[in-house]
Every structure is written in C-alpha cells, then in structure tokens.
Amino acid sequence: TSSSLPRGLPETRLEVLLHQQARRTPWQTALAMPGVGQISYATLFAAASKVTDQLVKILEPHQKTTSKKRPSPKCLVVALLIDRSLELPVAVLAVLLAGAA
C-alpha cells in the first residue's frame, strides 16, 4: 500500500516503469556492463519476453486459480541461479513480467 512505502518511492511496479521507458526510447541503452557489453530497451524486452513465455509454461500448473480463467501468480516465488551478466537482469525482468516474485 502507498502508506507503507518510504517517501519518494514510486507506487508503479518496476516492470511497468521499464516497459514505459522502453516504449519511449526503445534503442536507448538499458543495461551496460564494462567489459561485457550493453543492450537496448528493445533488446531487453525481447529477451525477457522469450524467457517469460517459457517461465509461464512452467509456472501455470503451480498457480492457484482465482477465477475460471485467470490464475494468480502472486503466491509464486522463482529462484534464479545465474552469474553476474547481462542475462541476470533479463531473467529478473522475466520473473516480474510472469507475475511471480
């Protein structure tokens, strides 16, 4: 809730803010790692979307159903075991886009 957030923090979820930025500036650099490389917002979301699709297929059987059509992913936690790389934030974004934590 907004009353539990520290002052100055946005109430909008991270994946929503990133998606808004990606729509405004798709070819701007979203992530950069010295010695590794960089990727744009468009590339970030394309990669995260592919991972999200795979993740949703894995998570669907474990989701509680809140209605006849829509499962609730809020109770799902996904653990990531990945080295520090450009793939790590892609994986984190994919988890958020899938609705898990």
VEXVOZA-490270 format. One line per field, with one value per residue: x, y, z of N, C-alpha, C, CB in turn; residue in one letter. Coordinates in pm, 1 decimal. Glycine has a CB too. Layout:
<pts>
n.east <- X, ...
n.north <- Y, ...
n.up <- Z, ...
ca.east <- X, ...
ca.north <- Y, ...
ca.up <- Z, ...
c.east <- X, ...
c.north <- Y, ...
c.up <- Z, ...
cb.east <- X, ...
cb.north <- Y, ...
cb.up <- Z, ...
donu <- A, ...
</pts>
This chain:
<pts>
n.east <- 83.9, 32.5, 78.6, 265.0, 497.5, 825.7, 889.3, 895.6, 933.0, 824.3, 491.2, 437.4, 496.2, 818.3, 855.2, 658.6, 737.0, 981.4, 884.8, 737.7, 946.6, 1085.9, 906.0, 915.2, 1187.5, 1315.0, 1563.4, 1756.5, 2026.5, 1973.3, 2092.9, 2427.0, 2742.4, 3066.1, 3326.4, 3173.5, 2939.9, 2651.5, 2292.7, 1992.8, 1673.0, 1476.6, 1595.7, 1629.4, 1360.1, 1271.7, 1429.9, 1359.6, 1087.9, 1087.3, 1195.4, 1001.1, 775.2, 852.4, 880.3, 620.2, 487.4, 603.5, 526.9, 245.6, 103.7, 133.0, 4.6, -240.0, -585.5, -782.8, -1009.3, -1229.8, -1083.4, -837.2, -523.8, -361.5, -55.8, 69.0, 143.7, 365.0, 710.2, 1018.1, 1334.5, 1655.1, 1951.8, 2225.5, 2508.3, 2669.9, 2583.1, 2468.5, 2245.9, 2132.3, 1972.1, 1782.8, 1661.2, 1552.6, 1368.3, 1202.2, 1087.8, 940.0, 764.1, 624.2, 469.1, 545.5, 752.0
n.north <- -118.8, 235.3, 377.4, 227.9, 252.8, 394.9, 748.7, 918.7, 700.1, 540.5, 424.9, 259.1, -54.0, -204.3, -341.6, -225.0, 44.0, 11.5, -88.6, 129.2, 311.5, 174.3, 188.9, 460.2, 509.0, 294.6, 216.9, 315.1, 270.6, 24.9, -147.3, -179.0, -324.9, -292.7, -416.5, -630.7, -567.7, -407.2, -355.5, -261.3, -109.9, -225.6, -469.2, -579.0, -618.1, -790.4, -1017.8, -1074.9, -1127.3, -1368.1, -1540.7, -1508.3, -1625.1, -1896.0, -1935.4, -1892.0, -2113.1, -2311.7, -2234.2, -2230.6, -2480.1, -2469.9, -2254.8, -2091.3, -2080.1, -1799.4, -1731.3, -1857.7, -1835.7, -1701.2, -1745.2, -1689.2, -1553.6, -1444.6, -1583.2, -1724.4, -1796.6, -1748.8, -1881.0, -1770.1, -1879.9, -1763.5, -1633.3, -1312.5, -1108.1, -980.7, -1128.7, -1173.3, -941.7, -959.0, -1204.8, -1148.8, -947.1, -1099.9, -1275.6, -1093.0, -998.8, -1230.4, -1236.7, -1342.3, -1365.5
n.up <- 0.0, -42.9, 190.5, 324.8, 184.9, 163.6, 167.0, -145.8, -312.8, -612.2, -679.1, -882.3, -1037.7, -1101.8, -1350.1, -1504.1, -1515.2, -1653.1, -1894.1, -1988.3, -2027.3, -2224.9, -2437.3, -2489.2, -2553.2, -2726.5, -2842.8, -2683.6, -2449.3, -2211.0, -2029.6, -1918.2, -1896.9, -1797.9, -1997.5, -2073.2, -2225.6, -2374.8, -2377.3, -2547.7, -2460.1, -2620.9, -2694.6, -2439.5, -2357.4, -2559.2, -2514.6, -2246.8, -2278.9, -2421.6, -2228.2, -2032.6, -2153.7, -2156.1, -1882.6, -1784.5, -1890.9, -1736.4, -1478.7, -1479.0, -1405.1, -1130.0, -1025.9, -827.5, -884.7, -927.5, -1052.2, -1308.0, -1540.4, -1499.2, -1353.6, -1035.0, -991.1, -773.9, -548.3, -614.6, -606.8, -758.3, -790.2, -885.6, -1030.3, -1141.0, -1307.2, -1263.7, -1516.3, -1834.1, -1872.6, -1624.6, -1525.6, -1729.8, -1676.2, -1422.6, -1488.7, -1653.1, -1466.7, -1315.0, -1515.1, -1560.2, -1341.6, -1105.4, -807.0
ca.east <- 0.0, 111.0, 116.0, 379.0, 615.0, 902.5, 863.0, 971.1, 934.6, 705.8, 398.9, 428.7, 588.4, 939.7, 838.6, 574.4, 823.8, 1075.3, 809.8, 708.3, 1071.4, 1116.8, 820.0, 961.7, 1323.0, 1348.6, 1702.0, 1848.5, 2089.8, 1902.0, 2188.8, 2565.2, 2840.2, 3201.6, 3395.6, 3078.3, 2860.4, 2531.3, 2173.9, 1890.9, 1544.1, 1407.9, 1659.5, 1597.2, 1223.5, 1260.5, 1489.7, 1278.4, 960.5, 1111.0, 1210.8, 870.3, 690.0, 895.6, 853.4, 475.6, 453.2, 649.2, 455.3, 100.0, 45.4, 151.6, -66.4, -374.7, -682.9, -870.0, -1134.3, -1233.6, -989.2, -710.8, -452.1, -297.4, 84.8, 124.3, 195.1, 478.5, 844.8, 1111.4, 1475.0, 1744.8, 2091.9, 2285.1, 2624.4, 2651.7, 2594.0, 2351.9, 2132.9, 2071.1, 1855.0, 1681.8, 1589.4, 1473.2, 1254.6, 1112.0, 1012.8, 841.1, 663.3, 543.2, 382.1, 599.3, 846.5
ca.north <- 0.0, 357.8, 423.6, 151.0, 284.6, 511.3, 869.3, 937.5, 581.9, 531.4, 315.5, 175.7, -167.8, -188.1, -387.6, -126.2, 160.3, -25.1, -100.2, 266.0, 368.0, 103.2, 243.6, 595.9, 510.1, 153.2, 190.7, 369.2, 167.3, -8.6, -211.7, -177.6, -383.3, -272.9, -538.8, -733.4, -513.9, -332.2, -388.3, -156.9, -145.9, -316.6, -599.6, -625.5, -669.3, -906.8, -1132.0, -1104.9, -1184.9, -1509.5, -1612.8, -1503.4, -1726.9, -2026.9, -1937.9, -1904.5, -2253.1, -2390.3, -2192.5, -2247.2, -2588.8, -2444.8, -2133.9, -2102.5, -2015.5, -1705.8, -1729.3, -1968.3, -1817.7, -1636.6, -1789.9, -1586.0, -1586.8, -1368.9, -1672.1, -1797.7, -1742.7, -1810.0, -1862.1, -1760.3, -1910.8, -1715.0, -1547.9, -1171.4, -1090.5, -910.6, -1219.5, -1167.8, -852.9, -1011.2, -1309.1, -1083.6, -883.8, -1206.8, -1322.0, -989.2, -998.9, -1351.3, -1215.5, -1409.5, -1284.2
ca.up <- 0.0, -51.3, 323.2, 373.0, 104.8, 207.0, 87.1, -267.9, -397.7, -698.4, -649.3, -1001.1, -1035.3, -1180.8, -1488.0, -1572.8, -1541.2, -1759.0, -2019.1, -2031.1, -2080.2, -2349.4, -2543.0, -2522.2, -2608.4, -2743.7, -2883.6, -2582.7, -2367.4, -2087.8, -1940.8, -1963.8, -1805.0, -1851.6, -2036.1, -2115.0, -2334.6, -2340.6, -2455.5, -2552.4, -2401.0, -2713.6, -2680.0, -2304.7, -2352.9, -2648.6, -2444.9, -2128.3, -2324.1, -2453.6, -2102.0, -1967.0, -2216.3, -2105.3, -1739.0, -1765.1, -1917.5, -1621.1, -1358.2, -1489.7, -1325.0, -987.2, -987.0, -772.8, -971.3, -857.5, -1127.2, -1402.9, -1649.7, -1468.0, -1235.3, -954.8, -971.6, -661.6, -444.9, -667.9, -590.4, -852.0, -753.8, -1000.8, -1007.3, -1265.0, -1285.9, -1298.2, -1660.9, -1887.4, -1865.2, -1491.5, -1523.0, -1823.2, -1602.4, -1316.9, -1555.5, -1698.7, -1348.8, -1283.7, -1620.7, -1543.8, -1226.6, -986.9, -729.7
c.east <- 87.8, 154.5, 236.7, 506.9, 691.5, 873.8, 952.2, 978.3, 808.6, 620.3, 386.3, 534.1, 704.1, 919.5, 751.9, 657.1, 922.7, 1005.3, 774.9, 832.3, 1107.2, 1030.6, 865.1, 1094.8, 1372.8, 1496.0, 1804.7, 1904.8, 2012.8, 1997.6, 2327.5, 2653.6, 2977.6, 3269.1, 3304.1, 2997.7, 2741.7, 2416.2, 2073.2, 1765.2, 1469.6, 1464.4, 1628.3, 1458.9, 1202.8, 1315.0, 1405.3, 1146.0, 975.5, 1121.2, 1076.9, 777.4, 724.1, 860.0, 704.9, 431.1, 491.3, 563.1, 306.0, 43.4, 50.3, 73.4, -203.1, -469.3, -775.1, -1003.8, -1128.8, -1124.1, -849.8, -645.5, -388.9, -151.9, 145.4, 184.5, 319.3, 609.4, 936.1, 1252.5, 1558.9, 1886.9, 2163.5, 2402.3, 2590.1, 2682.6, 2475.4, 2227.9, 2062.2, 1954.6, 1746.3, 1596.7, 1501.2, 1349.6, 1154.2, 1027.3, 903.8, 729.3, 571.3, 448.7, 427.8, 692.6, 972.3
c.north <- 124.3, 407.5, 347.3, 177.0, 401.8, 630.1, 874.4, 815.6, 576.9, 412.4, 219.8, 65.5, -145.9, -228.1, -292.4, -3.2, 130.9, -35.9, 38.6, 331.2, 302.8, 154.2, 382.9, 594.2, 366.2, 126.3, 251.9, 253.7, 148.6, -65.5, -203.5, -236.3, -365.1, -407.3, -649.6, -685.8, -435.4, -379.7, -274.3, -203.7, -244.6, -457.6, -661.1, -688.4, -787.9, -1031.3, -1172.8, -1168.8, -1332.5, -1592.8, -1617.8, -1610.4, -1866.3, -2041.3, -1958.0, -2048.9, -2342.4, -2360.7, -2223.5, -2361.8, -2563.5, -2323.7, -2166.4, -2027.5, -1927.9, -1691.1, -1844.9, -1956.8, -1774.3, -1690.6, -1671.8, -1623.5, -1522.6, -1458.3, -1746.8, -1722.8, -1819.6, -1779.0, -1860.0, -1793.9, -1879.1, -1623.5, -1402.8, -1152.7, -1007.6, -998.3, -1214.1, -1069.0, -893.5, -1115.4, -1249.1, -1017.7, -988.1, -1260.0, -1221.2, -986.7, -1121.4, -1339.2, -1285.1, -1314.9, -1363.1
c.up <- 0.0, 85.7, 377.6, 294.1, 165.3, 115.7, -36.3, -358.6, -483.7, -658.7, -766.9, -993.7, -1132.2, -1326.2, -1569.4, -1608.4, -1654.4, -1893.9, -2074.4, -2092.1, -2213.3, -2465.3, -2585.7, -2596.3, -2630.6, -2775.1, -2788.8, -2499.0, -2237.3, -1984.1, -2002.3, -1855.2, -1866.9, -1880.3, -2085.7, -2235.4, -2284.5, -2426.8, -2444.2, -2480.9, -2490.5, -2700.9, -2544.3, -2301.2, -2446.3, -2579.1, -2324.4, -2168.1, -2358.4, -2326.5, -2028.6, -2023.1, -2164.5, -1958.1, -1709.3, -1789.8, -1799.6, -1498.5, -1361.2, -1405.8, -1174.3, -936.3, -930.8, -865.0, -888.7, -927.6, -1226.4, -1509.0, -1605.4, -1341.8, -1161.8, -928.8, -847.4, -553.9, -491.3, -649.2, -684.5, -805.5, -881.1, -956.6, -1137.5, -1230.3, -1317.7, -1445.3, -1706.1, -1883.5, -1729.8, -1486.2, -1621.2, -1751.0, -1493.2, -1378.4, -1602.1, -1583.4, -1313.1, -1388.3, -1611.2, -1424.6, -1101.6, -912.4, -705.2
cb.east <- -95.1, 31.8, -1.6, 346.6, 574.5, 1053.5, 884.1, 1106.8, 946.9, 746.5, 261.7, 446.7, 514.3, 1051.6, 777.7, 453.2, 900.8, 1144.4, 681.3, 656.9, 1186.7, 1095.9, 674.5, 975.1, 1419.4, 1264.9, 1725.1, 1776.1, 2236.8, 1789.3, 2149.5, 2610.5, 2810.1, 3287.6, 3473.8, 2984.1, 2813.8, 2553.4, 2111.1, 1858.7, 1458.5, 1421.3, 1810.6, 1605.2, 1126.0, 1336.7, 1632.9, 1252.8, 907.4, 1239.1, 1319.1, 806.8, 704.8, 1047.6, 902.1, 399.3, 523.2, 797.7, 474.3, 63.1, 116.9, 297.7, -79.9, -382.1, -763.7, -802.9, -1156.7, -1369.6, -1043.4, -731.8, -344.9, -372.9, 163.2, 17.2, 88.0, 456.8, 894.1, 1087.7, 1523.8, 1738.9, 2113.5, 2179.7, 2742.7, 2741.8, 2599.1, 2378.3, 2178.7, 2175.7, 1897.5, 1749.2, 1688.3, 1558.8, 1302.0, 1192.6, 1108.0, 909.1, 731.2, 633.5, 245.9, 673.8, 785.0
cb.north <- 0.3, 465.2, 409.5, 4.9, 316.4, 479.7, 995.5, 979.2, 454.4, 520.2, 370.5, 260.4, -298.0, -269.5, -526.9, -86.2, 200.0, -157.0, -182.9, 350.0, 349.5, -48.3, 248.7, 679.5, 587.0, 96.0, 243.7, 474.1, 203.4, -108.6, -358.9, -34.1, -535.1, -190.4, -588.8, -770.4, -624.3, -180.5, -522.4, -118.2, -20.1, -266.7, -587.2, -509.9, -559.4, -881.7, -1098.4, -977.1, -1108.4, -1525.4, -1545.8, -1364.5, -1722.6, -2045.8, -1808.9, -1807.7, -2302.1, -2360.4, -2045.9, -2269.5, -2717.5, -2425.6, -2040.0, -2046.9, -2119.6, -1570.3, -1590.9, -1974.4, -1717.9, -1489.6, -1892.0, -1565.3, -1545.5, -1282.3, -1771.1, -1826.8, -1752.9, -1759.3, -1974.5, -1617.9, -2061.4, -1640.1, -1595.0, -1079.6, -1228.2, -864.5, -1360.2, -1129.6, -711.7, -1073.4, -1408.6, -977.6, -799.6, -1321.8, -1343.5, -850.8, -995.0, -1473.8, -1259.7, -1539.9, -1238.4
cb.up <- 121.6, -121.8, 418.3, 368.6, -39.5, 208.3, 172.0, -233.9, -312.8, -846.4, -612.3, -1129.3, -1070.0, -1120.6, -1490.0, -1484.6, -1413.1, -1725.4, -1997.1, -1912.4, -1979.3, -2330.9, -2495.7, -2395.1, -2513.9, -2852.6, -3023.1, -2490.8, -2338.0, -2116.2, -1913.8, -2000.5, -1776.5, -1752.7, -1921.4, -1999.0, -2424.3, -2358.1, -2407.8, -2698.1, -2377.6, -2859.4, -2698.5, -2204.3, -2388.0, -2782.0, -2400.1, -2046.5, -2445.9, -2537.5, -2013.2, -1983.6, -2369.3, -2125.2, -1674.4, -1859.4, -2045.2, -1590.4, -1337.3, -1632.9, -1355.6, -958.1, -1105.1, -626.8, -1050.2, -845.4, -1200.3, -1469.8, -1745.1, -1454.2, -1273.7, -821.8, -1092.1, -600.7, -403.1, -813.8, -441.2, -997.6, -656.6, -1064.5, -962.7, -1352.8, -1371.8, -1210.8, -1736.0, -2030.1, -1893.3, -1387.4, -1552.3, -1950.7, -1541.0, -1240.1, -1674.5, -1762.1, -1227.6, -1275.6, -1757.8, -1526.7, -1258.5, -1026.0, -596.0
donu <- T, S, S, S, L, P, R, G, L, P, E, T, R, L, E, V, L, L, H, Q, Q, A, R, R, T, P, W, Q, T, A, L, A, M, P, G, V, G, Q, I, S, Y, A, T, L, F, A, A, A, S, K, V, T, D, Q, L, V, K, I, L, E, P, H, Q, K, T, T, S, K, K, R, P, S, P, K, C, L, V, V, A, L, L, I, D, R, S, L, E, L, P, V, A, V, L, A, V, L, L, A, G, A, A
</pts>
